Amino acid sequence: MRLTGLIGTVVAMLALGAPYAAAQTQDDFFDDSFVHEFRIDIRNSDWDQLRKDFLDNTYYPVIFHWIYKGKDIVINDVGIRSRGHGSRSPIKPNLRVDVNRYVPGQKFLGLGSFVLKANNQDPSMRTEYTQRYLNDTNGDLYEWKPIGDGYHFEWTPTCTVKIPLACSTDPAKWAPAPLNPEENKSTFDLAPTIGMIRGFTQLADADFEKTVSTQMDFKLWVFHNAIENYVADYDAILGDVFGMNNFWLYRYAGTNFHQFLLWDKDSSYDWISRPIFEKADQNVLMRRTLALPNRRAEYLESQHKVATLAGGAGGWLEWEIKREYDLAAASIREDTNKQYGDAGVTKNSSNELFEATVLKDFKFVQDRYPFVRQELATAGIQYPTSITLSTGGAVNAATNALGPIAPGSYVSLYGSGFTSSTLSAPSTPFPATLGGVSVFVNGFAAPIQFVSPNQVNIVVPWELGMGNGSAPFTVMVNGPTAKGTRAGSPVNGTFSNSITSAVGPYSPGVFNVAQADGTLVIYKPAKAGDTIVIFANGLGPVTNQPASGAVSPSEPLARGQQRPVVTIGGLPARVEFAGLAPTYVGAYQVNVVVPSGLSSGSAALVITAGGISSPAFSLAIQ
């Protein structure tokens, strides 16, 4: 039998080991810009048995095929089994793929195992994953298995409890549940991990933070919980259903230091009004963490970061859902085995339910942002003062004037404490981080052209949603890298306050004007009949749009979708070309013919686009 087609979204467990000796890479395997095709050769009897005994962990031998851009990449002697907790299904199984099940040490692209996840609890067929590069090998890796009626790191002095592990240091009561070893399967050492968990309850208040901070990263812990709370995941570390669930725990080799790894977000977007402290009090570690004033402040700041990175209406998260929908919708509609979870029961889905739930996802993203912002205000969030943005500090970079910001346009941010250096982007495309500064506009990382202690110049990402709302600007300066987190990760940054600015498709302004030979008009004044070149900002959508922060194309040109109106001294000037200036980043070029009837000296040049007029630019006239 050949099991063919899109089974689900591939989710990485942990990438360890030597690279696979092939042209493809892990980046190719986890490339989310197209729908992957996987095929499994399995005996009919084995497939029937796996579906019949879908609650069992019995492995079956298969030949695994990855059809990558028309190339059939084959892995022989692979083992698969049904997997999951409440998500197991006999109709559309989730599959664990063990590359090294029958050939010890066999790796595929450095992976010993991965999961084909069927998304059978999510009618929108949407999932997200987080892959953390730990820069460590040979540590102990455990998959958390939820147990009993819900366990939350409790530790009791006696064993008269329903969950015996809650008072035992015996590793046999901890593995393979709730801590299922996935690396060092025969040599793992649970003693440091059990000791850490025991301390969550038994450490005195005076010793709690000092001791636990040597065993795990508090800042990353609160950031993880902020992520899961923001997306309203009811089956997470602070979950509603099974107690703690859907995470892995890694202990670095030769140390007592641990890191939580999150995964499986198909139970997200559940409740728009989920309080930001929901279920935090029932988890021993989270309750004691939030009892520390500085850690509570970090949690609120983390919630602010997550909200900023997600964006509100028209922001990054909404854009990402639309991107994934456009990518996968056709395949999902063709799937006759769609399923979803309803109050813990897996049911058959339909195209109508799929489309309706996608619309609910969009509404969640749009409404979650203002709800969380209000929750943070009520909780008394205090923004760091080391970085500040001036009130009204987001202005049109061509004019220094307030007004709507437009996708593709230059914006200057003013404030203090941005960086200790003065730097310009060394190359194109402009980077998303310069001098340690990162800027997010409604969740989109903005290309940065210039940074200094008091000013940052950005190009507003083309992807920015447009409308009559506002776009939150947040400046983040990355701090020292914490153990177990990537350099430049938002969790490491010191986040500033945010400012808002109206958003619209047009924000016209004039940088400068030159003669056709490139000489600035200040040195060679314009006269009637001259064709002059206006370098402008914020003139709206274009054809052949470049990537955000990239140079504008020369062939074909990126032409404006709406031709602007130009007046000089109140007289109309004929526009011969309007679009992005080729080989520049973000700057528009408008070629106009100077009208006759102007007096020598100077004249006010005004560009109007989308019904919005630029401040007057003084044009030298001879």
C-alpha positions as CSV (number, residue, x, y, z in Angstrom):
1,M,0.0,0.0,0.0
2,R,1.2,3.5,-0.7
3,L,-0.1,6.2,1.7
4,T,0.0,9.3,-0.4
5,G,-0.7,13.0,0.1
6,L,-0.5,15.7,2.7
7,I,-0.8,14.0,6.1
8,G,-0.2,17.1,8.2
9,T,2.2,19.7,9.2
10,V,5.8,18.5,9.9
11,V,6.9,19.5,13.4
12,A,10.6,19.2,14.4
13,M,11.4,17.7,17.8
14,L,15.0,18.6,18.1
15,A,17.7,18.7,15.5
16,L,20.8,16.9,16.8
17,G,23.6,14.9,15.1
18,A,25.6,15.0,11.9
19,P,24.1,16.5,8.8
20,Y,22.5,14.3,6.2
21,A,24.8,13.7,3.2
22,A,22.6,15.1,0.6
23,A,22.0,18.4,-1.2
24,Q,18.9,19.2,0.8
25,T,19.0,20.7,4.3
26,Q,16.9,21.0,7.4
27,D,15.9,24.4,6.2
28,D,14.5,22.8,3.0
29,F,12.6,20.2,5.1
30,F,11.0,22.8,7.3
31,D,10.4,25.3,4.5
32,D,6.9,26.7,5.0
33,S,6.7,28.5,1.7
34,F,5.0,25.6,-0.1
35,V,3.0,22.4,0.7
36,H,5.3,19.4,1.2
37,E,4.4,15.9,-0.1
38,F,5.3,12.8,1.9
39,R,4.6,9.2,0.9
40,I,4.9,6.1,3.1
41,D,5.3,2.6,1.8
42,I,3.6,0.3,4.3
43,R,2.0,-3.1,4.2
44,N,-1.7,-3.1,4.0
45,S,-2.0,-5.3,7.1
46,D,0.3,-3.0,9.1
47,W,-1.7,0.1,8.2
48,D,-5.0,-1.5,9.1
49,Q,-3.5,-2.6,12.4
50,L,-2.1,0.8,13.2
51,R,-5.5,2.4,12.6
52,K,-7.3,-0.3,14.6
53,D,-4.9,0.0,17.5
54,F,-4.4,3.7,17.2
55,L,-4.1,4.1,21.0
56,D,-1.1,1.7,21.1
57,N,2.6,2.7,20.6
58,T,3.4,-0.2,18.3
59,Y,6.0,0.5,15.6
60,Y,5.6,-0.6,12.0
61,P,8.4,-0.6,9.4
62,V,8.0,1.7,6.3
63,I,9.9,3.3,3.5
64,F,9.6,7.0,3.8
65,H,9.5,9.3,0.7
66,W,9.9,13.1,0.7
67,I,8.9,14.5,-2.7
68,Y,11.0,17.6,-2.8
69,K,10.5,19.8,-5.9
70,G,9.9,16.7,-8.0
71,K,12.8,14.7,-6.5
72,D,11.9,11.5,-4.6
73,I,14.2,11.4,-1.5
74,V,13.9,8.0,0.1
75,I,14.7,6.8,3.7
76,N,14.7,3.1,4.1
77,D,14.1,1.1,7.3
78,V,12.1,3.7,9.1
79,G,9.6,3.1,12.0
80,I,6.3,4.8,12.4
81,R,3.7,4.6,15.2
82,S,0.5,6.4,16.2
83,R,1.1,9.3,18.6
84,G,-0.6,12.0,20.6
85,H,-2.7,12.2,23.7
86,G,-6.2,13.5,23.1
87,S,-5.5,13.9,19.4
88,R,-5.1,10.2,18.4
89,S,-7.4,9.2,15.6
90,P,-8.1,6.0,13.7
91,I,-9.2,8.0,10.7
92,K,-6.4,10.4,10.3
93,P,-3.5,9.3,12.6
94,N,-0.8,11.5,13.9
95,L,2.5,9.7,13.1
96,R,5.8,9.6,14.9
97,V,8.5,8.8,12.4
98,D,11.7,7.3,13.9
99,V,14.5,7.3,11.4
100,N,16.7,5.3,13.8
101,R,14.1,2.7,15.0
102,Y,15.6,-0.2,13.0
103,V,19.0,1.2,12.1
104,P,20.6,2.5,15.3
105,G,22.2,5.9,14.7
106,Q,20.6,6.5,11.3
107,K,19.8,10.2,10.8
108,F,17.9,12.1,8.2
109,L,19.2,15.7,7.8
110,G,20.5,15.3,11.3
111,L,17.1,14.2,12.6
112,G,16.6,11.0,14.5
113,S,12.8,11.5,14.5
114,F,10.1,13.9,13.5
115,V,6.3,14.0,13.6
116,L,3.6,14.2,10.9
117,K,0.8,16.0,12.7
118,A,-2.7,15.6,11.3
119,N,-4.2,18.7,12.8
120,N,-7.2,16.7,13.6
121,Q,-8.2,18.9,16.5
122,D,-8.1,22.1,14.6
123,P,-10.9,22.9,12.1
124,S,-8.9,25.8,10.6
125,M,-6.0,23.3,9.9
126,R,-3.5,25.8,11.3
127,T,-0.5,25.1,13.4
128,E,2.6,26.8,14.5
129,Y,5.9,25.5,15.8
130,T,8.9,26.9,17.5
131,Q,12.4,25.4,16.8
132,R,15.0,26.5,19.3
133,Y,18.7,26.0,18.4
134,L,20.2,25.0,21.7
135,N,23.9,24.8,20.6
136,D,24.3,21.8,22.8
137,T,24.5,18.0,22.2
138,N,24.3,14.9,24.3
139,G,22.0,16.5,26.9
140,D,18.9,14.7,28.3
141,L,15.7,15.4,26.3
142,Y,12.3,14.5,27.7
143,E,8.8,14.7,26.1
144,W,6.3,15.6,28.8
145,K,3.4,13.2,29.1
146,P,0.4,14.6,30.9
147,I,-0.8,12.3,33.8
148,G,-3.8,11.8,36.0
149,D,-6.3,14.6,36.4
150,G,-3.6,17.2,35.9
151,Y,-0.3,17.7,37.4
152,H,1.3,21.2,38.0
153,F,4.7,20.6,39.6
154,E,3.2,19.9,43.0
155,W,5.4,18.2,45.6
156,T,3.9,16.7,48.8
157,P,5.7,15.4,51.9
158,T,3.9,12.0,51.8
159,C,2.7,9.6,49.2
160,T,-0.9,9.8,50.1
161,V,-1.7,11.5,46.8
162,K,-3.3,10.3,43.6
163,I,-0.1,11.1,41.7
164,P,2.7,9.1,43.5
165,L,5.5,10.9,41.7
166,A,4.6,14.1,43.5
167,C,6.5,12.9,46.6
168,S,9.0,10.5,45.1
169,T,12.6,10.8,44.0
170,D,12.5,7.4,42.4
171,P,13.2,7.8,38.6
172,A,11.1,4.8,37.8
173,K,8.0,6.8,38.9
174,W,9.0,9.7,36.5
175,A,9.9,7.8,33.3
176,P,8.5,7.0,30.8
177,A,5.7,9.2,32.2
178,P,5.5,12.0,32.6
179,L,9.1,12.5,31.4
180,N,9.7,10.3,28.4
181,P,13.4,10.2,27.5
182,E,14.1,10.8,23.8
183,E,17.8,11.2,23.9
184,N,20.3,9.2,26.0
185,K,17.5,6.6,26.3
186,S,19.6,4.2,28.3
187,T,21.9,6.7,30.1
188,F,19.6,9.6,31.0
189,D,19.9,10.9,34.5
190,L,16.6,12.2,36.0
191,A,18.0,13.1,39.5
192,P,18.8,16.7,38.6
193,T,15.4,17.2,37.0
194,I,13.5,15.6,39.9
195,G,15.5,17.7,42.3
196,M,14.6,20.9,40.4
197,I,10.9,20.1,40.4
198,R,11.0,19.2,44.1
199,G,12.5,22.6,44.8
200,F,9.7,24.4,43.1
201,T,7.6,23.5,46.1
202,Q,10.0,23.0,49.0
203,L,12.5,25.8,48.6
204,A,12.1,28.7,51.0
205,D,11.0,32.0,49.6
206,A,14.4,33.5,50.4
207,D,16.2,30.8,48.3
208,F,13.6,30.2,45.6
209,E,14.8,32.6,42.9
210,K,18.5,32.3,43.6
211,T,18.4,28.5,43.4
212,V,16.0,28.0,40.5
213,S,17.8,30.6,38.4
214,T,20.8,28.2,38.3
215,Q,18.5,25.4,37.0
216,M,16.4,27.2,34.4
217,D,16.0,30.6,32.6
218,F,13.2,32.5,34.4
219,K,13.0,35.1,31.7
220,L,12.5,32.5,29.0
221,W,10.0,30.6,31.2
222,V,7.7,33.7,31.6
223,F,8.1,34.5,27.9
224,H,7.0,31.0,26.9
225,N,3.9,31.4,29.1
226,A,3.2,34.8,27.6
227,I,3.2,33.3,24.1
228,E,0.9,30.5,25.0
229,N,-1.4,32.8,26.9
230,Y,-1.5,35.4,24.1
231,V,-2.6,32.8,21.5
232,A,-5.1,31.4,24.1
233,D,-3.8,27.8,23.9
234,Y,-5.9,25.8,26.3
235,D,-3.7,22.7,26.0
236,A,-0.3,24.2,27.1
237,I,2.0,24.4,30.1
238,L,-0.7,26.2,32.0
239,G,-3.4,24.2,30.2
240,D,-7.0,23.8,31.0
241,V,-7.6,20.2,29.9
242,F,-4.7,17.8,30.9
243,G,-2.8,20.0,33.3
244,M,0.7,20.7,31.9
245,N,1.0,19.6,28.3
246,N,2.7,20.0,24.9
247,F,6.2,20.8,25.9
248,W,9.6,19.1,26.1
249,L,12.3,19.6,28.7
250,Y,16.0,19.6,27.9
251,R,18.8,19.4,30.4
252,Y,22.1,20.7,29.0
253,A,24.9,18.1,29.0
254,G,27.0,18.0,32.1
255,T,24.9,20.7,33.9
256,N,21.8,21.1,36.0
257,F,20.4,23.8,33.6
258,H,17.1,23.1,31.9
259,Q,15.1,24.6,29.1
260,F,11.4,24.2,28.2
261,L,10.6,23.7,24.5
262,L,7.1,24.5,23.4
263,W,5.3,22.8,20.5
264,D,1.9,21.8,19.2
265,K,-0.2,24.9,19.0
266,D,-3.3,23.5,17.3
267,S,-5.4,24.3,20.4
268,S,-4.8,28.0,20.1
269,Y,-7.1,30.9,19.3
270,D,-9.6,29.5,21.7
271,W,-10.8,32.5,23.8
272,I,-10.4,36.1,22.8
273,S,-10.9,37.3,26.4
274,R,-8.6,34.8,28.0
275,P,-7.2,36.7,31.0
276,I,-3.4,37.2,31.0
277,F,-3.0,35.4,34.3
278,E,-5.4,32.5,33.5
279,K,-4.4,29.3,35.3
280,A,-1.2,30.9,36.5
281,D,-2.1,30.3,40.1
282,Q,-2.6,26.5,39.8
283,N,0.9,25.9,38.5
284,V,3.4,25.8,41.4
285,L,6.3,27.2,39.4
286,M,4.3,29.9,37.7
287,R,2.6,30.9,40.9
288,R,5.9,31.3,42.8
289,T,7.5,33.0,39.8
290,L,4.8,35.7,39.7
291,A,5.1,36.2,43.4
292,L,8.6,37.8,42.7
293,P,7.9,41.4,41.7
294,N,10.7,41.6,39.1
295,R,9.6,38.3,37.5
296,R,6.0,39.5,37.4
297,A,7.2,42.7,35.7
298,E,9.1,40.5,33.2
299,Y,5.9,38.5,32.5
300,L,3.9,41.7,31.8
301,E,6.7,43.0,29.6
302,S,6.8,39.6,27.8
303,Q,3.1,39.9,27.2
304,H,3.7,43.3,25.7
305,K,6.4,41.9,23.5
306,V,4.2,39.1,22.2
307,A,1.3,41.5,21.5
308,T,3.7,43.8,19.6
309,L,5.2,41.0,17.6
310,A,1.8,39.6,16.7
311,G,0.3,43.0,15.8
312,G,-3.3,43.9,15.8
313,A,-5.7,44.2,12.9
314,G,-3.7,44.1,9.6
315,G,-0.6,43.1,11.6
316,W,1.9,40.4,11.2
317,L,-0.1,37.5,12.7
318,E,-3.1,38.3,10.6
319,W,-0.9,38.5,7.5
320,E,0.8,35.1,8.4
321,I,-2.6,33.4,8.8
322,K,-3.6,34.7,5.4
323,R,-0.3,33.5,3.9
324,E,-0.7,30.0,5.3
325,Y,-4.4,29.9,4.2
326,D,-3.5,30.9,0.6
327,L,-0.8,28.2,0.6
328,A,-2.7,25.3,2.0
329,A,-6.4,26.0,1.4
330,A,-6.7,24.0,-1.9
331,S,-5.1,20.9,-0.4
332,I,-7.2,21.2,2.7
333,R,-10.4,21.4,0.7
334,E,-9.4,18.3,-1.2
335,D,-8.8,16.3,2.0
336,T,-11.8,14.0,2.6
337,N,-10.5,13.0,6.1
338,K,-10.5,16.4,7.8
339,Q,-11.2,16.2,11.5
340,Y,-11.5,18.6,14.4
341,G,-11.9,18.5,18.2
342,D,-15.2,19.4,19.9
343,A,-15.2,19.3,23.7
344,G,-12.6,16.6,23.7
345,V,-14.3,14.5,21.0
346,T,-12.8,14.1,17.5
347,K,-15.3,14.6,14.8
348,N,-15.4,14.7,11.0
349,S,-14.9,18.2,9.6
350,S,-16.1,19.8,6.3
351,N,-15.0,22.6,4.0
352,E,-17.7,24.8,5.3
353,L,-16.5,24.4,8.9
354,F,-12.9,24.9,7.7
355,E,-13.7,28.2,6.1
356,A,-15.8,29.4,9.0
357,T,-13.1,28.6,11.5
358,V,-10.5,30.5,9.5
359,L,-12.7,33.6,9.7
360,K,-12.9,33.0,13.5
361,D,-9.1,32.9,13.6
362,F,-8.9,36.3,11.8
363,K,-11.4,37.8,14.3
364,F,-9.3,36.4,17.2
365,V,-6.2,38.1,16.0
366,Q,-7.9,41.4,15.4
367,D,-9.7,41.4,18.8
368,R,-7.0,39.8,21.0
369,Y,-4.5,42.6,20.6
370,P,-6.7,45.4,22.1
371,F,-7.9,43.0,24.9
372,V,-4.4,42.1,26.0
373,R,-3.3,45.8,25.8
374,Q,-6.1,46.7,28.2
375,E,-5.3,43.8,30.5
376,L,-1.7,45.0,30.7
377,A,-2.8,48.5,31.5
378,T,-5.1,47.2,34.3
379,A,-2.2,45.0,35.6
380,G,-0.1,48.1,36.0
381,I,2.6,47.4,33.4
382,Q,5.7,49.6,33.8
383,Y,7.7,50.2,30.6
384,P,11.5,50.3,30.8
385,T,12.8,53.9,30.9
386,S,16.2,53.2,29.4
387,I,14.7,53.5,25.9
388,T,12.1,56.1,25.2
389,L,10.2,57.2,22.1
390,S,9.2,60.8,22.0
391,T,5.5,61.7,21.9
392,G,4.7,62.2,18.2
393,G,8.2,60.8,17.5
394,A,7.2,58.9,14.3
395,V,7.4,61.3,11.4
396,N,7.7,61.3,7.6
397,A,11.4,61.1,7.0
398,A,11.2,63.5,4.0
399,T,9.4,66.3,5.8
400,N,9.7,65.6,9.6
401,A,5.9,66.1,9.7
402,L,3.4,64.0,11.5
403,G,0.7,62.2,9.5
404,P,-0.2,58.8,8.3
405,I,2.6,56.3,7.7
406,A,2.5,54.4,4.4
407,P,3.9,51.0,3.5
408,G,7.2,51.3,1.6
409,S,7.8,54.8,3.0
410,Y,10.7,56.2,5.2
411,V,9.8,57.1,8.8
412,S,12.1,58.7,11.4
413,L,11.7,57.8,15.0
414,Y,13.0,60.2,17.7
415,G,13.7,59.4,21.3
416,S,16.6,58.4,23.5
417,G,18.7,55.4,24.6
418,F,18.4,53.6,21.3
419,T,22.1,52.7,20.9
420,S,25.5,54.0,21.7
421,S,26.6,54.0,18.1
422,T,25.7,56.0,14.9
423,L,25.4,53.6,12.0
424,S,24.0,53.4,8.5
425,A,22.9,50.2,6.9
426,P,26.1,48.7,5.3
427,S,24.4,47.1,2.4
428,T,21.1,46.2,0.8
429,P,18.6,44.9,1.6
430,F,18.5,46.9,4.8
431,P,18.8,44.7,7.9
432,A,16.1,44.2,10.5
433,T,18.6,44.8,13.3
434,L,21.3,47.5,13.2
435,G,23.4,48.5,16.1
436,G,21.4,46.2,18.3
437,V,18.1,48.0,17.5
438,S,15.1,46.3,16.1
439,V,11.8,48.0,15.2
440,F,8.4,46.4,14.8
441,V,5.5,48.1,13.0
442,N,2.3,46.3,13.9
443,G,4.3,43.1,14.3
444,F,6.3,43.4,11.1
445,A,10.1,43.7,11.4
446,A,11.1,47.0,9.7
447,P,14.2,47.4,7.6
448,I,16.5,49.9,9.3
449,Q,18.5,52.5,7.3
450,F,20.1,54.5,10.1
451,V,20.5,54.4,13.9
452,S,21.9,56.8,16.5
453,P,21.3,57.4,20.2
454,N,18.4,59.6,19.5
455,Q,17.1,58.7,16.0
456,V,16.2,55.6,14.0
457,N,15.2,55.7,10.3
458,I,13.2,52.8,9.0
459,V,11.4,51.7,5.8
460,V,7.8,50.8,6.7
461,P,7.3,47.2,5.6
462,W,5.2,46.8,2.5
463,E,3.2,44.0,4.3
464,L,1.8,46.5,6.8
465,G,-1.9,46.3,6.8
466,M,-3.6,49.5,5.7
467,G,-6.7,51.1,7.0
468,N,-8.1,53.8,9.3
469,G,-6.7,52.3,12.4
470,S,-3.3,52.8,14.0
471,A,0.0,51.0,13.8
472,P,1.9,50.5,17.1
473,F,5.6,51.2,16.8
474,T,7.8,49.4,19.3
475,V,11.6,49.8,19.4
476,M,13.6,46.9,20.9
477,V,17.3,46.9,21.8
478,N,18.7,43.4,22.1
479,G,20.6,42.8,25.3
480,P,23.0,40.0,26.3
481,T,22.1,36.6,25.1
482,A,20.6,34.4,27.8
483,K,21.7,30.8,28.0
484,G,19.5,28.6,25.8
485,T,18.1,31.4,23.7
486,R,19.2,32.7,20.3
487,A,21.2,35.9,19.9
488,G,18.8,38.6,18.9
489,S,15.7,36.8,20.1
490,P,13.0,39.1,21.4
491,V,13.2,37.4,24.8
492,N,16.6,39.0,25.2
493,G,15.7,42.5,24.3
494,T,14.9,45.5,26.5
495,F,11.6,46.7,25.2
496,S,10.6,50.3,25.0
497,N,7.3,51.9,25.3
498,S,5.3,52.2,22.1
499,I,3.8,55.0,20.1
500,T,1.0,54.9,17.6
501,S,0.6,56.6,14.2
502,A,-2.3,56.6,11.8
503,V,-1.8,54.2,8.8
504,G,-2.7,54.9,5.2
505,P,-1.6,54.0,1.7
506,Y,-0.2,57.5,1.0
507,S,2.1,59.8,2.9
508,P,3.6,62.1,0.4
509,G,6.7,64.1,1.0
510,V,9.7,65.5,-1.0
511,F,13.3,64.6,-0.2
512,N,14.9,66.7,-2.9
513,V,14.7,67.7,-6.6
514,A,17.4,67.4,-9.3
515,Q,17.8,68.2,-12.9
516,A,17.7,65.4,-15.5
517,D,21.5,65.3,-15.4
518,G,21.5,64.7,-11.7
519,T,22.5,68.2,-10.5
520,L,20.4,69.4,-7.6
521,V,18.2,72.3,-8.4
522,I,19.7,74.3,-5.5
523,Y,22.9,74.4,-7.7
524,K,21.1,74.6,-11.1
525,P,17.7,76.2,-10.7
526,A,14.8,75.0,-12.9
527,K,13.3,76.9,-15.8
528,A,10.2,76.4,-17.9
529,G,10.4,73.3,-20.0
530,D,13.0,71.5,-17.9
531,T,12.3,67.9,-17.0
532,I,13.1,67.7,-13.3
533,V,13.4,64.6,-11.1
534,I,11.6,64.7,-7.7
535,F,12.8,62.2,-5.1
536,A,9.7,61.6,-2.9
537,N,8.4,59.5,-0.1
538,G,5.1,57.7,0.5
539,L,3.5,57.8,-2.9
540,G,1.6,54.5,-2.5
541,P,1.3,51.1,-4.0
542,V,3.4,50.1,-7.0
543,T,3.6,47.4,-9.6
544,N,6.5,45.0,-9.5
545,Q,6.8,45.7,-5.8
546,P,10.2,44.8,-4.3
547,A,10.8,43.0,-1.0
548,S,10.7,45.3,2.1
549,G,14.1,47.0,2.4
550,A,15.4,45.8,-1.0
551,V,16.5,48.0,-3.9
552,S,13.8,48.9,-6.4
553,P,13.9,47.1,-9.8
554,S,15.1,48.6,-13.0
555,E,13.4,46.1,-15.4
556,P,10.6,46.2,-15.3
557,L,10.2,49.4,-13.3
558,A,8.0,49.6,-10.2
559,R,5.4,52.1,-11.4
560,G,3.0,53.9,-9.2
561,Q,-0.5,52.4,-9.3
562,Q,-1.9,55.9,-9.0
563,R,-0.2,58.9,-10.7
564,P,0.3,61.8,-8.3
565,V,-0.7,65.4,-9.0
566,V,2.2,67.9,-9.0
567,T,1.9,71.7,-8.8
568,I,4.8,74.2,-8.9
569,G,3.9,77.7,-7.8
570,G,0.2,76.6,-7.9
571,L,0.5,75.7,-11.6
572,P,0.1,72.1,-12.8
573,A,3.2,70.3,-13.9
574,R,3.0,67.4,-16.4
575,V,4.0,64.1,-14.8
576,E,6.0,61.9,-17.2
577,F,6.9,59.1,-14.8
578,A,6.0,58.2,-11.2
579,G,7.3,55.1,-9.4
580,L,10.1,53.8,-7.3
581,A,13.5,55.1,-8.2
582,P,15.5,52.2,-9.6
583,T,18.5,50.9,-7.6
584,Y,17.3,52.9,-4.5
585,V,15.5,51.6,-1.5
586,G,12.1,53.0,-0.8
587,A,12.5,56.3,-2.6
588,Y,10.0,57.3,-5.3
589,Q,11.0,59.2,-8.4
590,V,8.6,61.6,-10.2
591,N,9.7,63.1,-13.5
592,V,7.8,66.3,-14.3
593,V,8.0,69.2,-16.8
594,V,8.4,72.6,-15.3
595,P,5.4,74.8,-16.4
596,S,5.9,78.3,-17.9
597,G,4.7,81.4,-16.2
598,L,6.8,81.1,-13.0
599,S,8.7,84.0,-11.6
600,S,12.4,83.6,-10.9
601,G,13.4,83.0,-7.3
602,S,11.5,80.1,-5.7
603,A,8.2,78.3,-6.0
604,A,6.3,75.9,-3.8
605,L,6.3,72.4,-5.2
606,V,3.5,70.2,-3.9
607,I,2.8,66.5,-4.6
608,T,-0.7,65.1,-4.0
609,A,-1.3,61.4,-3.8
610,G,-4.4,59.6,-2.6
611,G,-6.0,62.9,-1.8
612,I,-3.1,63.9,0.6
613,S,-0.8,66.8,-0.2
614,S,2.8,67.0,0.8
615,P,4.2,70.0,2.7
616,A,5.5,72.5,0.2
617,F,9.1,72.1,-1.1
618,S,10.9,75.3,-2.0
619,L,12.0,74.9,-5.7
620,A,14.7,77.2,-7.0
621,I,13.5,78.9,-10.3
622,Q,15.5,80.9,-12.8
